Amino acid sequence: MTTSLISVLLALVSACGFPRPADVGSDAVPDDASAVGDSSTSADARVAEDAPEQPDTTVHVSPFGDDANDGLTKPVKTLRHAIGIAADNVQITRIVLAPGRYSIATGETFAYTVPPNVTILGPSGSAATLAGTKAEAGISIDSGGLQDVTLQDFTTAVTATGTATLKNVRVLGSATAIQAETAAKVTANDLDIAGSVGACAMGILLNGSAQLTAVTLTTRNLGTTLLAKDLSAADVGDANISGDRNCSQDLGLINVTSSKSFTINNSVLDGGANSGILLNPRSSLFQATMTTTTVKNMRLDGLGGGAPVGGAMTFEMDGGELSSNGNVGAELGDGTWTFMSVAIKQNSGLAIYLQNSTLVMRSCTITGNGSGIDVFDNAVADLGTAADPGNNLFQSATGVGLTLDGSSGARLINAAGNTWNPGKQGADANGRYATPPSVVAAPVDPISGNNFALSGGWSLLR
């Protein structure tokens, strides 16, 4: 047999997968496999290429879907079924809603519990609405979230029991929008809550040791935007809050009875049936801070509260204003209340009423109120000293700029380095008193338009 014919036969044997004869070379891969044809693709790579795709992590829901679908390749119709799929598959991390309204009419059976580590997402603009009948709760979250979703007409729209994240969420017409229980930690960005007029709806309720961090919060027509109880803590920023003037309840727009802390910054509270912010903690260790925040147009007080009798809670307000409220700008009880660069103006009653507590005030403007500051029984006010002038402005009150009265705890009140009504009670044409400051003793009768009035054993450094 010729050499060429042998070569042809060997080629055919090799092509059919038969082993090469022992005396005719080897099947072994050369040491430099990359130099031979397509063998640069490793065995592991070829296995990976042939392996099936990993299960998807997203379940899709659409009003035009079908609950007979798997939700992964084709959408299901109900959120109820999507939650069931996610509960059975720990790899699912998202349930994505198409635009539409999801209600009892489309097969929903609220209330639902979101499986752990799952986020329910709608289209941008919150065009996916979860709708109740006002007789049931909406969604419960332990460790998951909601994003770009509207919830409407629930008893409690969202209940948080663990770490919950809310982003671009709207809640409409629900008795309570958000309720955080026990040790829940709620982070909310772009949360919008609107109640029905006259319903006195609750925005956010914090129980136990729940914690809230809310940035860009908008509320309308609520009886109470925030009720923080027990050992809860709230940090609110960039809020725009308006109340329901048709509501007759006694709570403020923000009502804090927590023993821990409350912070609000860069916010506006405008209009409410009662008061703006009420702080009545159950512990003297409570701390509250307001920064660059305005409270205005309340039916009663802009700010009020105090710790348990004899308590030492601390409060500081830096910037912002308490203005145009129907009664008192700030009505303050037990604790230490500090105001820095705050405008307290155009309130129908007093600018500040103070009893059994301490007031510290620097660089504030107290103008155009029914009366100025009333320091009553067992109160202490530091409105400026010779070493640390107050730089406050007390002017244009209908009544008296500063009144010291009451039958208990009368003492010397420091109010040096301030500007008063000019030409009144020894003030010069610029409303200033001579330095070093001098002490005025009681009695000084209250006369409308005067700078100060003193009774009993009170005295004033001015």
C-alpha positions as CSV (number, residue, x, y, z in Angstrom):
1,M,0.0,0.0,0.0
2,T,1.4,3.4,-0.9
3,T,2.3,6.0,1.7
4,S,-0.3,8.4,0.4
5,L,-3.1,5.8,0.7
6,I,-2.1,5.0,4.3
7,S,-2.3,8.7,5.2
8,V,-5.8,8.9,3.7
9,L,-7.0,5.9,5.7
10,L,-5.6,7.2,9.0
11,A,-7.3,10.5,8.4
12,L,-10.6,8.7,7.9
13,V,-10.1,6.6,11.1
14,S,-9.3,9.8,13.1
15,A,-12.4,11.6,11.8
16,C,-14.6,8.8,12.9
17,G,-13.3,9.0,16.5
18,F,-11.4,5.7,16.5
19,P,-8.2,5.5,18.5
20,R,-5.0,6.1,16.5
21,P,-3.0,2.9,16.1
22,A,-0.2,2.6,18.7
23,D,2.5,2.8,16.1
24,V,1.2,5.9,14.4
25,G,1.7,9.0,16.6
26,S,-0.4,10.2,19.6
27,D,-3.7,11.9,20.6
28,A,-2.1,13.9,23.3
29,V,-2.6,17.7,23.3
30,P,0.7,19.5,22.6
31,D,2.3,21.3,25.5
32,D,1.6,24.6,23.8
33,A,-2.1,24.0,23.3
34,S,-2.7,27.6,22.1
35,A,-0.7,26.8,19.0
36,V,-3.1,24.2,17.7
37,G,-6.4,25.2,16.1
38,D,-9.2,26.3,18.5
39,S,-7.8,24.5,21.5
40,S,-7.1,27.9,23.2
41,T,-10.6,27.5,24.8
42,S,-10.2,25.7,28.1
43,A,-12.4,22.8,29.1
44,D,-13.7,24.9,32.0
45,A,-14.7,27.7,29.6
46,R,-16.4,25.2,27.3
47,V,-18.4,23.8,30.2
48,A,-19.4,27.4,31.3
49,E,-20.6,28.1,27.8
50,D,-22.7,25.0,27.7
51,A,-24.2,25.5,31.3
52,P,-27.8,26.9,31.6
53,E,-28.2,30.5,32.6
54,Q,-28.6,31.2,36.3
55,P,-32.2,31.9,37.5
56,D,-33.3,35.5,37.1
57,T,-33.5,37.7,40.2
58,T,-36.5,39.7,39.1
59,V,-40.2,38.8,39.0
60,H,-42.3,41.0,36.6
61,V,-45.9,41.9,37.2
62,S,-48.3,43.5,34.7
63,P,-52.1,44.1,34.6
64,F,-51.8,42.3,31.2
65,G,-49.9,39.4,32.7
66,D,-51.1,36.0,33.7
67,D,-50.6,34.2,37.0
68,A,-50.0,31.0,35.0
69,N,-46.7,32.6,33.8
70,D,-43.4,32.2,35.7
71,G,-42.9,35.9,36.2
72,L,-39.3,35.6,35.0
73,T,-39.8,35.2,31.3
74,K,-43.4,36.4,31.1
75,P,-45.1,38.7,33.7
76,V,-47.7,37.5,36.2
77,K,-50.8,39.5,36.8
78,T,-50.9,40.0,40.5
79,L,-48.5,41.2,43.1
80,R,-49.9,38.4,45.3
81,H,-48.6,35.8,43.0
82,A,-45.2,37.6,42.5
83,I,-44.7,37.7,46.3
84,G,-45.4,33.9,46.4
85,I,-42.8,33.3,43.7
86,A,-40.2,35.4,45.6
87,A,-41.0,33.8,48.9
88,D,-40.2,30.4,47.3
89,N,-36.9,31.5,45.7
90,V,-34.3,33.3,47.8
91,Q,-32.5,34.4,44.7
92,I,-35.3,36.8,43.8
93,T,-34.4,40.3,45.0
94,R,-36.8,42.5,43.0
95,I,-40.5,42.5,42.0
96,V,-41.0,45.0,39.2
97,L,-44.5,46.4,38.6
98,A,-45.7,47.7,35.2
99,P,-47.8,50.9,35.2
100,G,-51.4,50.2,36.4
101,R,-53.7,49.8,39.3
102,Y,-53.4,46.7,41.5
103,S,-56.5,46.2,43.6
104,I,-59.1,43.7,44.7
105,A,-60.7,44.2,41.3
106,T,-57.6,42.8,39.6
107,G,-57.1,39.9,42.0
108,E,-55.1,41.3,44.8
109,T,-55.9,40.3,48.4
110,F,-54.0,42.7,50.7
111,A,-52.3,42.7,53.2
112,Y,-49.0,41.4,51.9
113,T,-45.7,40.7,53.6
114,V,-42.6,41.4,51.4
115,P,-40.2,38.5,51.5
116,P,-36.8,39.2,53.1
117,N,-34.3,41.3,51.0
118,V,-36.9,41.9,48.2
119,T,-37.7,45.4,46.8
120,I,-40.9,46.2,45.0
121,L,-40.3,48.7,42.2
122,G,-42.7,50.5,40.0
123,P,-42.1,52.7,37.0
124,S,-40.7,56.2,37.5
125,G,-43.3,58.7,38.5
126,S,-45.1,56.2,40.9
127,A,-47.4,55.1,38.1
128,A,-48.0,51.7,39.7
129,T,-50.7,52.0,42.4
130,L,-51.5,49.5,45.1
131,A,-55.1,50.2,46.1
132,G,-57.0,49.1,49.1
133,T,-60.6,49.6,50.1
134,K,-59.8,51.6,53.4
135,A,-60.6,48.4,55.3
136,E,-57.3,46.6,55.1
137,A,-53.6,47.1,55.7
138,G,-51.2,47.3,52.7
139,I,-47.6,46.1,52.8
140,S,-45.4,44.8,55.6
141,I,-41.6,45.0,55.2
142,D,-39.0,43.4,57.4
143,S,-35.8,43.7,55.3
144,G,-36.7,45.1,51.9
145,G,-38.1,48.1,50.3
146,L,-40.5,50.0,48.1
147,Q,-39.5,52.3,45.2
148,D,-41.6,54.3,42.7
149,V,-44.9,53.0,44.0
150,T,-48.2,54.6,45.1
151,L,-50.2,53.1,47.9
152,Q,-53.8,54.3,48.3
153,D,-56.7,53.8,50.7
154,F,-55.3,51.5,53.4
155,T,-55.8,51.4,57.1
156,T,-52.0,51.3,57.4
157,A,-50.2,51.5,54.0
158,V,-46.7,50.4,55.1
159,T,-45.7,48.6,58.3
160,A,-42.0,48.3,58.9
161,T,-40.6,45.7,61.3
162,G,-37.0,45.6,60.3
163,T,-34.7,47.5,57.9
164,A,-36.9,49.1,55.3
165,T,-36.0,51.5,52.5
166,L,-38.6,53.7,50.8
167,K,-37.7,55.7,47.7
168,N,-40.1,57.9,45.6
169,V,-43.1,56.4,47.5
170,R,-46.5,58.1,47.6
171,V,-49.2,57.3,50.1
172,L,-52.7,58.7,49.5
173,G,-56.0,58.5,51.5
174,S,-54.7,56.1,54.1
175,A,-55.5,56.3,57.8
176,T,-51.8,55.8,58.6
177,A,-49.1,56.0,55.9
178,I,-46.1,54.5,57.6
179,Q,-46.0,52.6,60.9
180,A,-42.6,51.5,62.3
181,E,-42.6,48.9,65.0
182,T,-40.2,47.8,67.7
183,A,-36.6,48.0,66.4
184,A,-37.5,49.0,62.8
185,K,-35.0,51.2,60.9
186,V,-36.8,53.1,58.1
187,T,-34.9,55.2,55.5
188,A,-37.2,57.3,53.3
189,N,-36.2,59.4,50.4
190,D,-38.8,61.5,48.5
191,L,-41.7,60.3,50.5
192,D,-45.0,62.0,49.7
193,I,-48.1,61.6,51.9
194,A,-51.5,63.1,51.4
195,G,-54.6,62.6,53.5
196,S,-58.3,63.2,52.9
197,V,-59.6,66.6,54.1
198,G,-61.3,66.1,57.5
199,A,-60.0,62.6,58.1
200,C,-57.2,63.6,60.6
201,A,-54.9,61.1,59.0
202,M,-51.5,60.0,60.5
203,G,-48.4,60.3,58.4
204,I,-45.6,58.4,60.2
205,L,-46.0,56.5,63.5
206,L,-42.9,55.4,65.4
207,N,-43.3,52.8,68.2
208,G,-40.8,51.1,70.4
209,S,-37.2,51.9,69.5
210,A,-37.9,52.5,65.9
211,Q,-35.6,54.8,64.0
212,L,-36.6,57.1,61.1
213,T,-34.4,58.9,58.6
214,A,-36.5,60.9,56.1
215,V,-35.1,63.2,53.5
216,T,-37.4,65.2,51.2
217,L,-40.6,64.5,53.0
218,T,-43.8,66.1,51.7
219,T,-47.2,65.9,53.5
220,R,-50.6,67.5,52.9
221,N,-53.9,67.4,54.8
222,L,-52.7,65.3,57.7
223,G,-53.8,65.7,61.3
224,T,-50.3,64.6,62.4
225,T,-47.3,64.1,60.1
226,L,-45.1,62.4,62.7
227,L,-45.9,60.8,66.1
228,A,-42.7,59.5,67.7
229,K,-43.3,57.4,70.9
230,D,-41.5,55.3,73.4
231,L,-37.7,55.1,72.6
232,S,-37.9,56.0,69.0
233,A,-35.7,58.5,67.2
234,A,-36.5,60.6,64.1
235,D,-34.2,62.6,61.8
236,V,-36.1,64.6,59.2
237,G,-34.7,66.9,56.5
238,D,-35.9,68.9,53.6
239,A,-39.5,68.5,54.6
240,N,-42.5,70.5,53.4
241,I,-45.4,69.8,55.8
242,S,-48.9,71.2,55.8
243,G,-51.8,70.2,58.0
244,D,-55.5,69.7,57.8
245,R,-57.2,72.8,59.2
246,N,-60.5,70.9,59.4
247,C,-59.1,68.4,61.9
248,S,-60.1,69.0,65.6
249,Q,-57.6,66.7,67.3
250,D,-55.2,68.1,69.9
251,L,-51.9,66.8,68.5
252,G,-49.4,68.9,66.7
253,L,-48.3,68.4,63.2
254,I,-45.2,66.8,64.7
255,N,-45.8,65.3,68.1
256,V,-42.8,63.7,70.0
257,T,-43.2,61.8,73.3
258,S,-40.1,59.7,72.8
259,S,-37.4,59.5,75.4
260,K,-34.6,59.6,72.9
261,S,-34.2,62.3,70.2
262,F,-35.7,64.3,67.4
263,T,-34.0,66.3,64.6
264,I,-35.4,68.4,61.8
265,N,-33.5,70.6,59.3
266,N,-34.1,72.7,56.2
267,S,-37.9,72.3,56.5
268,V,-41.2,74.2,56.5
269,L,-44.3,73.5,58.5
270,D,-47.1,75.7,57.2
271,G,-50.6,75.5,58.6
272,G,-52.1,73.1,61.1
273,A,-55.2,72.5,63.1
274,N,-53.4,72.8,66.4
275,S,-49.7,73.4,66.9
276,G,-46.6,72.9,64.8
277,I,-44.1,70.9,66.8
278,L,-44.9,69.5,70.3
279,L,-42.1,67.9,72.3
280,N,-43.3,66.2,75.5
281,P,-40.7,63.5,76.1
282,R,-41.0,60.9,78.9
283,S,-37.3,61.3,79.9
284,S,-35.1,64.3,80.9
285,L,-32.4,62.8,78.7
286,F,-34.3,63.7,75.5
287,Q,-32.6,65.9,72.9
288,A,-34.1,67.9,70.1
289,T,-32.6,70.0,67.3
290,M,-34.2,72.3,64.8
291,T,-32.0,73.9,62.0
292,T,-33.1,76.4,59.4
293,T,-36.7,75.3,59.9
294,T,-39.9,77.5,59.7
295,V,-43.1,76.9,61.6
296,K,-45.9,79.2,60.6
297,N,-49.6,79.7,60.3
298,M,-50.6,77.2,63.0
299,R,-54.0,77.7,64.6
300,L,-52.4,77.7,68.0
301,D,-48.6,77.5,68.9
302,G,-45.7,77.2,66.6
303,L,-43.6,75.2,69.1
304,G,-44.3,73.8,72.5
305,G,-43.6,71.2,75.1
306,G,-41.4,70.3,78.0
307,A,-39.9,67.3,79.8
308,P,-41.4,65.7,82.9
309,V,-41.7,68.2,85.8
310,G,-38.1,69.1,86.8
311,G,-36.7,67.4,83.7
312,A,-33.6,68.5,82.0
313,M,-34.3,67.8,78.3
314,T,-32.3,69.9,75.9
315,F,-33.5,71.7,72.8
316,E,-31.7,73.9,70.3
317,M,-33.1,75.9,67.3
318,D,-30.6,77.4,65.0
319,G,-31.9,79.7,62.2
320,G,-35.4,79.5,60.8
321,E,-38.5,81.2,62.2
322,L,-41.7,80.8,64.3
323,S,-44.1,83.2,62.7
324,S,-47.8,84.1,62.1
325,N,-49.1,81.5,64.5
326,G,-52.6,82.0,66.1
327,N,-51.4,81.9,69.7
328,V,-47.8,81.7,71.0
329,G,-44.6,81.4,68.9
330,A,-43.1,79.0,71.5
331,E,-44.7,77.8,74.8
332,L,-42.0,76.1,76.8
333,G,-41.9,74.0,80.0
334,D,-39.3,72.0,81.8
335,G,-35.9,71.7,80.1
336,T,-33.3,74.0,78.5
337,W,-34.4,75.8,75.3
338,T,-31.7,77.5,73.2
339,F,-32.5,79.8,70.2
340,M,-29.7,81.0,67.9
341,S,-30.5,83.4,65.0
342,V,-34.2,82.6,65.0
343,A,-36.9,85.0,63.9
344,I,-40.0,84.9,66.1
345,K,-42.5,87.3,64.6
346,Q,-46.1,88.2,63.8
347,N,-47.5,85.7,66.3
348,S,-50.9,86.7,67.6
349,G,-50.0,86.1,71.3
350,L,-46.6,86.0,73.0
351,A,-43.4,85.4,71.1
352,I,-42.3,83.0,74.0
353,Y,-43.9,81.9,77.2
354,L,-41.5,80.3,79.7
355,Q,-42.2,78.4,82.9
356,N,-40.2,76.0,85.1
357,S,-37.5,76.0,82.4
358,T,-34.4,77.8,81.1
359,L,-34.2,80.0,78.0
360,V,-30.9,80.9,76.2
361,M,-31.2,83.3,73.3
362,R,-28.6,84.9,71.0
363,S,-28.9,86.9,67.8
364,C,-32.7,86.4,67.5
365,T,-35.4,88.7,66.2
366,I,-38.5,89.1,68.2
367,T,-40.8,91.6,66.3
368,G,-44.4,92.3,65.6
369,N,-45.9,89.8,68.1
370,G,-48.9,90.4,70.4
371,S,-46.3,90.6,73.2
372,G,-42.7,89.6,73.5
373,I,-41.3,87.1,76.1
374,D,-43.0,86.3,79.3
375,V,-40.7,84.7,81.9
376,F,-43.0,83.2,84.5
377,D,-42.7,81.0,87.7
378,N,-39.4,79.3,88.3
379,A,-38.0,80.2,84.9
380,V,-34.4,81.3,84.1
381,A,-33.6,83.4,81.0
382,D,-30.2,84.2,79.6
383,L,-30.8,86.8,77.0
384,G,-27.3,88.3,77.1
385,T,-24.6,89.2,79.6
386,A,-21.9,91.9,79.7
387,A,-19.4,89.3,78.7
388,D,-21.6,87.6,76.1
389,P,-24.1,90.2,74.7
390,G,-27.4,88.9,73.5
391,N,-27.5,90.8,70.1
392,N,-31.3,90.1,70.1
393,L,-33.8,92.5,68.7
394,F,-37.0,93.2,70.8
395,Q,-39.3,95.6,68.9
396,S,-42.8,96.4,67.7
397,A,-44.7,94.2,70.1
398,T,-48.3,95.3,70.7
399,G,-47.8,94.7,74.4
400,V,-44.5,94.6,76.3
401,G,-41.2,93.4,74.9
402,L,-40.1,91.4,78.0
403,T,-42.3,90.6,81.1
404,L,-40.9,89.1,84.3
405,D,-43.7,87.9,86.6
406,G,-45.1,85.1,88.7
407,S,-45.0,84.4,92.4
408,S,-42.3,81.7,92.5
409,G,-38.6,81.7,91.8
410,A,-38.3,85.4,91.1
411,R,-34.6,86.3,90.3
412,L,-32.3,88.4,88.3
413,I,-32.7,87.9,84.5
414,N,-29.8,88.9,82.2
415,A,-30.7,90.7,79.0
416,A,-27.7,92.8,78.2
417,G,-26.5,93.8,74.7
418,N,-29.8,93.8,72.9
419,T,-31.8,96.3,70.8
420,W,-35.2,97.5,72.0
421,N,-37.8,100.0,71.0
422,P,-36.0,103.3,70.7
423,G,-36.7,106.1,73.2
424,K,-38.5,103.8,75.6
425,Q,-37.6,103.3,79.3
426,G,-34.2,104.9,78.9
427,A,-33.2,103.3,75.5
428,D,-31.4,105.6,73.1
429,A,-32.5,106.5,69.6
430,N,-31.1,103.3,68.3
431,G,-32.9,101.2,71.0
432,R,-29.7,100.5,72.9
433,Y,-29.0,100.8,76.7
434,A,-25.7,102.2,78.0
435,T,-22.8,100.0,78.9
436,P,-21.9,98.7,81.3
437,P,-25.4,97.3,81.7
438,S,-27.4,98.3,84.8
439,V,-30.0,96.5,86.9
440,V,-33.6,97.5,87.1
441,A,-35.7,96.2,90.0
442,A,-39.4,95.6,90.3
443,P,-42.0,96.9,90.2
444,V,-42.2,98.2,86.7
445,D,-45.8,98.3,85.4
446,P,-46.8,96.6,82.1
447,I,-47.5,99.4,79.6
448,S,-48.1,98.5,76.0
449,G,-45.2,99.5,73.8
450,N,-42.7,99.4,76.6
451,N,-39.5,97.4,76.5
452,F,-40.0,95.6,79.8
453,A,-42.2,95.0,82.9
454,L,-41.3,93.5,86.2
455,S,-43.4,92.3,89.2
456,G,-42.7,90.7,92.6
457,G,-39.0,90.1,93.4
458,W,-37.8,90.0,89.8
459,S,-34.9,92.2,88.5
460,L,-33.4,92.8,85.1
461,L,-29.9,93.4,83.8
462,R,-30.2,95.5,80.7
